[in-house]
């Protein structure tokens, strides 16, 4: 098993650097390019959610990421210092609700549909779990 843990301040520069580092790490994983790109999209979304929604861009708050590589799967975890959110509400929304034309009509009717980033993570990973109060997300990708 390989493990990497990072803790960094909430800043655009650090966020970009961490994302680029994980992009290079995933280049070494035995995964086809489309699955690698989808998983990397989930990684970016989870980090962005921690910056925007969790830490609310506060440079005095930190984000922790953990990456585990085990035979047959990789796991990525992101923890922010925010108050958390009602993740069960978002996990109970079927992914089909985030596909056109439903997403388009919801956006027209209500403005931003909310939960789009979480739906993206759910679609790009095989497993997604949250730790109460909702400021930590973990997602797994199986390497078939």
OpenMM code with the backbone's topology and positions (N, CA, C; nanometers):
from openmm import Vec3, app, unit

residues = "UNK UNK UNK UNK UNK UNK UNK UNK UNK UNK UNK UNK UNK UNK UNK UNK UNK UNK UNK UNK UNK UNK UNK UNK UNK UNK UNK UNK UNK UNK UNK UNK UNK UNK UNK UNK UNK UNK UNK UNK UNK UNK UNK UNK UNK UNK UNK UNK UNK UNK UNK UNK UNK UNK UNK UNK UNK UNK UNK UNK UNK UNK UNK UNK UNK UNK UNK UNK UNK UNK UNK UNK UNK UNK UNK UNK UNK UNK UNK UNK UNK UNK UNK UNK UNK UNK UNK UNK UNK UNK UNK UNK UNK UNK UNK UNK UNK UNK UNK UNK UNK UNK UNK UNK UNK UNK UNK UNK UNK UNK UNK UNK UNK UNK UNK UNK UNK UNK UNK UNK UNK UNK UNK UNK UNK UNK UNK UNK UNK UNK UNK UNK UNK UNK UNK UNK UNK UNK UNK UNK UNK UNK UNK UNK".split()
positions = [
    Vec3(0.0843, -0.1178, 0.0000),
    Vec3(0.0000, 0.0000, 0.0000),
    Vec3(0.0890, 0.1242, 0.0000),
    Vec3(0.0539, 0.2214, -0.0814),
    Vec3(0.1198, 0.3517, -0.0824),
    Vec3(0.0243, 0.4532, -0.0228),
    Vec3(0.0790, 0.5457, 0.0546),
    Vec3(-0.0037, 0.6460, 0.1227),
    Vec3(0.0673, 0.7809, 0.1160),
    Vec3(-0.0117, 0.8840, 0.0894),
    Vec3(0.0397, 1.0200, 0.0881),
    Vec3(-0.0608, 1.1079, 0.1608),
    Vec3(-0.0120, 1.1887, 0.2548),
    Vec3(-0.0971, 1.2817, 0.3277),
    Vec3(-0.0387, 1.4218, 0.3133),
    Vec3(-0.1261, 1.5191, 0.2866),
    Vec3(-0.0852, 1.6588, 0.2741),
    Vec3(-0.1807, 1.7470, 0.3527),
    Vec3(-0.1282, 1.8538, 0.4068),
    Vec3(-0.2090, 1.9567, 0.4709),
    Vec3(-0.1599, 2.0890, 0.4154),
    Vec3(-0.2505, 2.1688, 0.3611),
    Vec3(-0.2104, 2.2935, 0.2987),
    Vec3(-0.3124, 2.4026, 0.3256),
    Vec3(-0.2672, 2.5268, 0.3185),
    Vec3(-0.3558, 2.6402, 0.3431),
    Vec3(-0.4477, 2.6616, 0.2228),
    Vec3(-0.5599, 2.7245, 0.2508),
    Vec3(-0.6590, 2.7524, 0.1479),
    Vec3(-0.6103, 2.8691, 0.0629),
    Vec3(-0.5568, 2.8365, -0.0532),
    Vec3(-0.5136, 2.9395, -0.1478),
    Vec3(-0.5161, 2.8811, -0.2880),
    Vec3(-0.5385, 2.9676, -0.3846),
    Vec3(-0.5459, 2.9212, -0.5234),
    Vec3(-0.4149, 2.8579, -0.5669),
    Vec3(-0.3025, 2.9170, -0.5272),
    Vec3(-0.1725, 2.8630, -0.5665),
    Vec3(-0.1485, 2.7238, -0.5121),
    Vec3(-0.1805, 2.7030, -0.3862),
    Vec3(-0.1615, 2.5705, -0.3256),
    Vec3(-0.2575, 2.4691, -0.3866),
    Vec3(-0.3796, 2.5119, -0.4105),
    Vec3(-0.4790, 2.4215, -0.4693),
    Vec3(-0.4323, 2.3727, -0.6058),
    Vec3(-0.3826, 2.4631, -0.6883),
    Vec3(-0.3316, 2.4258, -0.8209),
    Vec3(-0.2137, 2.3310, -0.8093),
    Vec3(-0.1223, 2.3610, -0.7173),
    Vec3(-0.0033, 2.2776, -0.7010),
    Vec3(-0.0400, 2.1366, -0.6560),
    Vec3(-0.1337, 2.1252, -0.5634),
    Vec3(-0.1764, 1.9933, -0.5140),
    Vec3(-0.2457, 1.9164, -0.6264),
    Vec3(-0.3319, 1.9832, -0.7012),
    Vec3(-0.4003, 1.9169, -0.8122),
    Vec3(-0.2986, 1.8665, -0.9150),
    Vec3(-0.2012, 1.9485, -0.9507),
    Vec3(-0.0994, 1.9077, -1.0478),
    Vec3(-0.0170, 1.7898, -0.9955),
    Vec3(0.0123, 1.7902, -0.8668),
    Vec3(0.0873, 1.6800, -0.8086),
    Vec3(0.0080, 1.5496, -0.8193),
    Vec3(-0.1214, 1.5544, -0.7889),
    Vec3(-0.2014, 1.4333, -0.7985),
    Vec3(-0.2217, 1.3903, -0.9430),
    Vec3(-0.2221, 1.4841, -1.0335),
    Vec3(-0.2284, 1.4496, -1.1746),
    Vec3(-0.1071, 1.3655, -1.2135),
    Vec3(0.0096, 1.4065, -1.1682),
    Vec3(0.1319, 1.3304, -1.1981),
    Vec3(0.1317, 1.1947, -1.1272),
    Vec3(0.0829, 1.1910, -1.0057),
    Vec3(0.0752, 1.0638, -0.9326),
    Vec3(-0.0157, 0.9664, -1.0069),
    Vec3(-0.1304, 1.0157, -1.0542),
    Vec3(-0.2240, 0.9278, -1.1240),
    Vec3(-0.1713, 0.8818, -1.2586),
    Vec3(-0.0752, 0.9541, -1.3151),
    Vec3(-0.0115, 0.9080, -1.4391),
    Vec3(0.0576, 0.7733, -1.4179),
    Vec3(0.1018, 0.7479, -1.2956),
    Vec3(0.1743, 0.6242, -1.2651),
    Vec3(0.0822, 0.5084, -1.2264),
    Vec3(-0.0466, 0.5365, -1.2107),
    Vec3(-0.1418, 0.4320, -1.1715),
    Vec3(-0.1846, 0.3543, -1.2957),
    Vec3(-0.1980, 0.2253, -1.2815),
    Vec3(-0.2393, 0.1399, -1.3922),
    Vec3(-0.3898, 0.1560, -1.4151),
    Vec3(-0.4240, 0.2627, -1.4906),
    Vec3(-0.5637, 0.2946, -1.5161),
    Vec3(-0.5717, 0.3503, -1.6575),
    Vec3(-0.6768, 0.3131, -1.7303),
    Vec3(-0.6887, 0.3677, -1.8654),
    Vec3(-0.7153, 0.5186, -1.8578),
    Vec3(-0.6833, 0.5878, -1.9653),
    Vec3(-0.6876, 0.7343, -1.9651),
    Vec3(-0.8257, 0.7916, -1.9341),
    Vec3(-0.9344, 0.7390, -1.9918),
    Vec3(-1.0661, 0.7964, -1.9581),
    Vec3(-1.0995, 0.7839, -1.8089),
    Vec3(-1.0715, 0.6695, -1.7479),
    Vec3(-1.0985, 0.6538, -1.6048),
    Vec3(-1.0072, 0.7416, -1.5206),
    Vec3(-0.8831, 0.7534, -1.5630),
    Vec3(-0.7881, 0.8406, -1.4929),
    Vec3(-0.8371, 0.9847, -1.4970),
    Vec3(-0.8789, 1.0303, -1.6137),
    Vec3(-0.9266, 1.1678, -1.6281),
    Vec3(-1.0520, 1.1930, -1.5444),
    Vec3(-1.1436, 1.0959, -1.5413),
    Vec3(-1.2649, 1.1109, -1.4605),
    Vec3(-1.2311, 1.1175, -1.3117),
    Vec3(-1.1389, 1.0296, -1.2682),
    Vec3(-1.1013, 1.0317, -1.1274),
    Vec3(-1.0324, 1.1639, -1.0932),
    Vec3(-0.9494, 1.2123, -1.1816),
    Vec3(-0.8815, 1.3401, -1.1587),
    Vec3(-0.9825, 1.4549, -1.1534),
    Vec3(-1.0872, 1.4462, -1.2318),
    Vec3(-1.1942, 1.5447, -1.2267),
    Vec3(-1.2596, 1.5444, -1.0886),
    Vec3(-1.2828, 1.4259, -1.0326),
    Vec3(-1.3396, 1.4146, -0.8979),
    Vec3(-1.2448, 1.4727, -0.7937),
    Vec3(-1.1154, 1.4476, -0.8089),
    Vec3(-1.0149, 1.5029, -0.7176),
    Vec3(-1.0226, 1.6556, -0.7187),
    Vec3(-1.0224, 1.7144, -0.8365),
    Vec3(-1.0298, 1.8598, -0.8486),
    Vec3(-1.1573, 1.9158, -0.7892),
    Vec3(-1.2676, 1.8488, -0.8126),
    Vec3(-1.3962, 1.8944, -0.7602),
    Vec3(-1.3987, 1.8885, -0.6075),
    Vec3(-1.3449, 1.7822, -0.5502),
    Vec3(-1.3426, 1.7685, -0.4041),
    Vec3(-1.2559, 1.8779, -0.3406),
    Vec3(-1.1414, 1.9054, -0.4008),
    Vec3(-1.0542, 2.0110, -0.3484),
    Vec3(-1.1224, 2.1471, -0.3630),
    Vec3(-1.1825, 2.1727, -0.4792),
    Vec3(-1.2523, 2.2999, -0.4999),
    Vec3(-1.3674, 2.3170, -0.4005),
    Vec3(-1.4430, 2.2106, -0.3755),
    Vec3(-1.5529, 2.2189, -0.2789),
    Vec3(-1.5008, 2.2532, -0.1398),
    Vec3(-1.3858, 2.1958, -0.1033),
    Vec3(-1.3269, 2.2255, 0.0278),
    Vec3(-1.2873, 2.3728, 0.0369),
    Vec3(-1.2305, 2.4265, -0.0698),
    Vec3(-1.1886, 2.5665, -0.0727),
    Vec3(-1.3096, 2.6593, -0.0694),
    Vec3(-1.4057, 2.6338, -0.1585),
    Vec3(-1.5184, 2.7257, -0.1783),
    Vec3(-1.6242, 2.7112, -0.0697),
    Vec3(-1.6763, 2.5908, -0.0531),
    Vec3(-1.7904, 2.5699, 0.0358),
    Vec3(-1.7490, 2.5404, 0.1797),
    Vec3(-1.6393, 2.4677, 0.1975),
    Vec3(-1.5953, 2.4321, 0.3312),
    Vec3(-1.5233, 2.5461, 0.4005),
    Vec3(-1.4085, 2.5841, 0.3467),
    Vec3(-1.3261, 2.6877, 0.4095),
    Vec3(-1.3612, 2.8290, 0.3653),
    Vec3(-1.4513, 2.8406, 0.2700),
    Vec3(-1.4992, 2.9701, 0.2216),
    Vec3(-1.3836, 3.0657, 0.1889),
    Vec3(-1.2839, 3.0110, 0.1199),
    Vec3(-1.1669, 3.0853, 0.0721),
    Vec3(-1.0799, 3.1431, 0.1838),
    Vec3(-1.1008, 3.1024, 0.3071),
    Vec3(-1.0271, 3.1586, 0.4203),
    Vec3(-0.8828, 3.1082, 0.4218),
    Vec3(-0.7850, 3.1983, 0.4025),
    Vec3(-0.6451, 3.1552, 0.3955),
    Vec3(-0.5884, 3.1053, 0.5287),
    Vec3(-0.6594, 3.1309, 0.6395),
    Vec3(-0.6111, 3.0824, 0.7685),
    Vec3(-0.6655, 2.9435, 0.8030),
    Vec3(-0.7421, 2.8852, 0.7111),
    Vec3(-0.7922, 2.7491, 0.7298),
    Vec3(-0.7145, 2.6535, 0.6400),
    Vec3(-0.7163, 2.5271, 0.6786),
    Vec3(-0.6387, 2.4261, 0.6078),
    Vec3(-0.7277, 2.3205, 0.5431),
    Vec3(-0.6722, 2.2574, 0.4426),
    Vec3(-0.7340, 2.1427, 0.3759),
    Vec3(-0.6367, 2.0265, 0.3897),
    Vec3(-0.6901, 1.9108, 0.4223),
    Vec3(-0.6080, 1.7908, 0.4315),
    Vec3(-0.6524, 1.6941, 0.3227),
    Vec3(-0.5567, 1.6381, 0.2523),
    Vec3(-0.5863, 1.5360, 0.1529),
    Vec3(-0.5051, 1.4114, 0.1856),
    Vec3(-0.5648, 1.2997, 0.1563),
    Vec3(-0.4977, 1.1721, 0.1776),
    Vec3(-0.5231, 1.0853, 0.0553),
    Vec3(-0.4192, 1.0216, 0.0092),
    Vec3(-0.4259, 0.9344, -0.1087),
    Vec3(-0.3742, 0.7976, -0.0678),
    Vec3(-0.4518, 0.6943, -0.0978),
    Vec3(-0.4109, 0.5565, -0.0713),
    Vec3(-0.4156, 0.4780, -0.2009),
    Vec3(-0.3109, 0.4057, -0.2260),
    Vec3(-0.3058, 0.3180, -0.3420),
    Vec3(-0.2860, 0.1758, -0.2906),
    Vec3(-0.3846, 0.0925, -0.3169),
    Vec3(-0.3798, -0.0473, -0.2753),
    Vec3(-0.3996, -0.1341, -0.3988),
    Vec3(-0.3645, -0.2606, -0.3904),
    Vec3(-0.3895, -0.3473, -0.5059),
    Vec3(-0.5377, -0.3435, -0.5454),
    Vec3(-0.5618, -0.3034, -0.6673),
    Vec3(-0.6980, -0.3042, -0.7196),
    Vec3(-0.7807, -0.1801, -0.6931),
    Vec3(-0.7299, -0.0830, -0.6156),
    Vec3(-0.8103, 0.0373, -0.5927),
    Vec3(-0.7238, 0.1537, -0.5442),
    Vec3(-0.7771, 0.2734, -0.5670),
    Vec3(-0.7180, 0.3940, -0.5117),
    Vec3(-0.8271, 0.4696, -0.4365),
    Vec3(-0.7869, 0.5370, -0.3304),
    Vec3(-0.8797, 0.6125, -0.2471),
    Vec3(-0.8251, 0.7527, -0.2299),
    Vec3(-0.9141, 0.8498, -0.2342),
    Vec3(-0.8770, 0.9894, -0.2164),
    Vec3(-0.9710, 1.0491, -0.1127),
    Vec3(-0.9164, 1.1197, -0.0132),
    Vec3(-0.9967, 1.1814, 0.0921),
    Vec3(-0.9609, 1.3288, 0.1047),
    Vec3(-1.0609, 1.4108, 0.1244),
    Vec3(-1.0415, 1.5546, 0.1426),
    Vec3(-1.1179, 1.5976, 0.2668),
    Vec3(-1.0498, 1.6711, 0.3551),
    Vec3(-1.1114, 1.7239, 0.4760),
    Vec3(-1.0861, 1.8734, 0.4822),
    Vec3(-1.1924, 1.9497, 0.5084),
    Vec3(-1.1767, 2.0933, 0.5260),
    Vec3(-1.2128, 2.1302, 0.6699),
    Vec3(-1.1995, 2.2570, 0.7035),
    Vec3(-1.2279, 2.3036, 0.8389),
    Vec3(-1.3633, 2.3734, 0.8482),
    Vec3(-1.4488, 2.3471, 0.7511),
    Vec3(-1.5825, 2.4064, 0.7527),
    Vec3(-1.6751, 2.3357, 0.8494),
    Vec3(-1.7983, 2.3868, 0.8563),
    Vec3(-1.8982, 2.3320, 0.9478),
    Vec3(-1.9636, 2.2044, 0.8961),
    Vec3(-1.9406, 2.1704, 0.7701),
    Vec3(-2.0055, 2.0552, 0.7103),
    Vec3(-2.1368, 2.0950, 0.6450),
    Vec3(-2.2083, 1.9982, 0.5936),
    Vec3(-2.3352, 2.0239, 0.5254),
    Vec3(-2.4187, 1.8964, 0.5285),
    Vec3(-2.5416, 1.9065, 0.4841),
    Vec3(-2.6335, 1.7927, 0.4832),
    Vec3(-2.6046, 1.7057, 0.3604),
    Vec3(-2.5020, 1.6245, 0.3706),
    Vec3(-2.4604, 1.5418, 0.2574),
    Vec3(-2.5619, 1.4327, 0.2255),
    Vec3(-2.6396, 1.3880, 0.3238),
    Vec3(-2.7401, 1.2841, 0.2965),
    Vec3(-2.8442, 1.3338, 0.1966),
    Vec3(-2.8781, 1.4616, 0.2061),
    Vec3(-2.9735, 1.5196, 0.1111),
    Vec3(-2.9223, 1.5050, -0.0312),
    Vec3(-2.7928, 1.5287, -0.0508),
    Vec3(-2.7348, 1.5204, -0.1848),
    Vec3(-2.7144, 1.3766, -0.2301),
    Vec3(-2.6794, 1.2891, -0.1377),
    Vec3(-2.6585, 1.1490, -0.1749),
    Vec3(-2.7889, 1.0794, -0.2116),
    Vec3(-2.9003, 1.1313, -0.1633),
    Vec3(-3.0295, 1.0702, -0.1933),
    Vec3(-3.0873, 1.1138, -0.3274),
    Vec3(-3.0247, 1.2113, -0.3911),
    Vec3(-3.0721, 1.2559, -0.5226),
    Vec3(-3.0156, 1.1617, -0.6283),
    Vec3(-3.1015, 1.0962, -0.7052),
    Vec3(-3.0507, 1.0066, -0.8104),
    Vec3(-2.9652, 1.0836, -0.9113),
    Vec3(-2.8601, 1.0197, -0.9589),
    Vec3(-2.7701, 1.0850, -1.0542),
    Vec3(-2.8417, 1.1263, -1.1832),
    Vec3(-2.9506, 1.0573, -1.2171),
    Vec3(-3.0251, 1.0919, -1.3385),
    Vec3(-3.0786, 1.2352, -1.3317),
    Vec3(-3.1001, 1.2879, -1.2103),
    Vec3(-3.1502, 1.4242, -1.1947),
    Vec3(-3.0479, 1.5284, -1.2421),
    Vec3(-2.9232, 1.4857, -1.2576),
    Vec3(-2.8179, 1.5784, -1.2987),
    Vec3(-2.7821, 1.5615, -1.4461),
    Vec3(-2.8677, 1.4958, -1.5212),
    Vec3(-2.8455, 1.4795, -1.6641),
    Vec3(-2.9464, 1.5651, -1.7400),
    Vec3(-2.9048, 1.6125, -1.8566),
    Vec3(-2.9982, 1.6866, -1.9413),
    Vec3(-3.1073, 1.5904, -1.9850),
    Vec3(-3.2296, 1.6303, -2.0032),
    Vec3(-3.2829, 1.7665, -1.9925),
    Vec3(-3.3260, 1.8059, -1.8507),
    Vec3(-3.3282, 1.7116, -1.7548),
    Vec3(-3.3724, 1.7458, -1.6190),
    Vec3(-3.2873, 1.8561, -1.5586),
    Vec3(-3.1563, 1.8478, -1.5752),
    Vec3(-3.0669, 1.9483, -1.5183),
    Vec3(-3.0925, 2.0854, -1.5796),
    Vec3(-3.1171, 2.0871, -1.7089),
    Vec3(-3.1431, 2.2141, -1.7778),
    Vec3(-3.2714, 2.2765, -1.7250),
    Vec3(-3.3783, 2.1976, -1.7118),
    Vec3(-3.5044, 2.2538, -1.6647),
    Vec3(-3.4942, 2.2967, -1.5180),
    Vec3(-3.4202, 2.2223, -1.4352),
    Vec3(-3.4012, 2.2627, -1.2955),
    Vec3(-3.3231, 2.3930, -1.2877),
    Vec3(-3.2228, 2.4084, -1.3717),
    Vec3(-3.1414, 2.5299, -1.3704),
    Vec3(-3.2252, 2.6500, -1.4146),
    Vec3(-3.3073, 2.6321, -1.5159),
    Vec3(-3.3936, 2.7407, -1.5626),
    Vec3(-3.4940, 2.7779, -1.4543),
    Vec3(-3.5496, 2.6776, -1.3880),
    Vec3(-3.6547, 2.7024, -1.2881),
    Vec3(-3.5992, 2.7595, -1.1580),
    Vec3(-3.4854, 2.7032, -1.1090),
    Vec3(-3.4360, 2.7387, -0.9756),
    Vec3(-3.3030, 2.8125, -0.9743),
    Vec3(-3.2427, 2.8351, -1.0879),
    Vec3(-3.1073, 2.8897, -1.0891),
    Vec3(-3.0101, 2.7739, -1.0735),
    Vec3(-2.8988, 2.7955, -1.0094),
    Vec3(-2.7999, 2.6890, -0.9907),
    Vec3(-2.8646, 2.5692, -0.9228),
    Vec3(-2.8479, 2.4503, -0.9798),
    Vec3(-2.9179, 2.3340, -0.9243),
    Vec3(-2.8608, 2.2865, -0.7913),
    Vec3(-2.7390, 2.3235, -0.7562),
    Vec3(-2.6789, 2.2785, -0.6303),
    Vec3(-2.6497, 2.1298, -0.6334),
    Vec3(-2.5385, 2.0913, -0.5776),
    Vec3(-2.5023, 1.9504, -0.5701),
    Vec3(-2.4401, 1.8945, -0.6964),
    Vec3(-2.4185, 1.9790, -0.7944),
    Vec3(-2.3647, 1.9315, -0.9212),
    Vec3(-2.2240, 1.8735, -0.9036),
    Vec3(-2.1412, 1.9381, -0.8235),
    Vec3(-2.0060, 1.8887, -0.7989),
    Vec3(-2.0065, 1.7539, -0.7286),
    Vec3(-2.0965, 1.7379, -0.6317),
    Vec3(-2.1062, 1.6091, -0.5624),
    Vec3(-2.1560, 1.5002, -0.6564),
    Vec3(-2.2481, 1.5354, -0.7444),
    Vec3(-2.2956, 1.4387, -0.8430),
    Vec3(-2.1812, 1.3978, -0.9349),
    Vec3(-2.0983, 1.4923, -0.9703),
    Vec3(-1.9822, 1.4635, -1.0547),
    Vec3(-1.8873, 1.3659, -0.9851),
    Vec3(-1.8595, 1.3903, -0.8577),
    Vec3(-1.7733, 1.2990, -0.7814),
    Vec3(-1.8358, 1.1607, -0.7762),
    Vec3(-1.9658, 1.1538, -0.7487),
    Vec3(-2.0352, 1.0242, -0.7416),
    Vec3(-2.0277, 0.9494, -0.8744),
    Vec3(-2.0368, 1.0237, -0.9840),
    Vec3(-2.0343, 0.9609, -1.1159),
    Vec3(-1.8940, 0.9125, -1.1536),
    Vec3(-1.7907, 0.9784, -1.1029),
    Vec3(-1.6529, 0.9478, -1.1409),
    Vec3(-1.5867, 0.8438, -1.0510),
    Vec3(-1.6474, 0.8105, -0.9395),
    Vec3(-1.5890, 0.7157, -0.8446),
    Vec3(-1.6827, 0.5967, -0.8267),
    Vec3(-1.6283, 0.4878, -0.7746),
    Vec3(-1.7102, 0.3693, -0.7483),
    Vec3(-1.7799, 0.3761, -0.6125),
    Vec3(-1.7193, 0.4430, -0.5168),
    Vec3(-1.7765, 0.4591, -0.3825),
    Vec3(-1.7502, 0.6011, -0.3359),
    Vec3(-1.8487, 0.6608, -0.2683),
    Vec3(-1.8323, 0.7934, -0.2091),
    Vec3(-1.8926, 0.7887, -0.0702),
    Vec3(-1.8152, 0.8339, 0.0294),
    Vec3(-1.8661, 0.8403, 0.1666),
    Vec3(-1.8293, 0.9750, 0.2284),
    Vec3(-1.9150, 1.0192, 0.3187),
    Vec3(-1.8906, 1.1415, 0.3947),
    Vec3(-1.8832, 1.1070, 0.5418),
    Vec3(-1.8027, 1.1826, 0.6124),
    Vec3(-1.7906, 1.1671, 0.7564),
    Vec3(-1.8612, 1.2858, 0.8217),
    Vec3(-1.9530, 1.2595, 0.9158),
    Vec3(-2.0206, 1.3707, 0.9835),
    Vec3(-1.9195, 1.4655, 1.0472),
    Vec3(-1.9409, 1.5947, 1.0417),
    Vec3(-2.0646, 1.6628, 1.0024),
    Vec3(-2.0743, 1.6931, 0.8527),
    Vec3(-1.9879, 1.6367, 0.7710),
    Vec3(-1.9935, 1.6602, 0.6274),
    Vec3(-1.8786, 1.7440, 0.5760),
    Vec3(-1.7706, 1.7486, 0.6510),
    Vec3(-1.6552, 1.8246, 0.6028),
    Vec3(-1.5410, 1.7323, 0.5600),
    Vec3(-1.5731, 1.6038, 0.5402),
    Vec3(-1.4745, 1.5080, 0.4894),
    Vec3(-1.5432, 1.4154, 0.3894),
    Vec3(-1.4837, 1.4056, 0.2711),
    Vec3(-1.5342, 1.3159, 0.1686),
    Vec3(-1.4228, 1.2175, 0.1330),
    Vec3(-1.4614, 1.0943, 0.1126),
    Vec3(-1.3679, 0.9910, 0.0665),
    Vec3(-1.4311, 0.9247, -0.0550),
    Vec3(-1.3493, 0.9007, -0.1572),
    Vec3(-1.4023, 0.8293, -0.2727),
    Vec3(-1.2984, 0.7315, -0.3253),
    Vec3(-1.3515, 0.6219, -0.3801),
    Vec3(-1.2704, 0.5078, -0.4202),
    Vec3(-1.2928, 0.4811, -0.5689),
    Vec3(-1.1843, 0.4456, -0.6356),
    Vec3(-1.1921, 0.4008, -0.7749),
    Vec3(-1.1279, 0.2637, -0.7826),
    Vec3(-1.2049, 0.1667, -0.8302),
    Vec3(-1.1504, 0.0317, -0.8488),
    Vec3(-1.0753, 0.0253, -0.9804),
    Vec3(-0.9652, -0.0442, -0.9786),
    Vec3(-0.8799, -0.0582, -1.0969),
    Vec3(-0.9039, -0.1957, -1.1584),
    Vec3(-0.9948, -0.2049, -1.2505),
    Vec3(-1.0258, -0.3348, -1.3128),
    Vec3(-0.9363, -0.3551, -1.4315),
] * unit.nanometer
topology = app.Topology()
chain = topology.addChain("A")
for resn in residues:
    res = topology.addResidue(resn, chain)
    for name in ("N", "CA", "C"):
        topology.addAtom(name, app.Element.getBySymbol(name[0]), res)
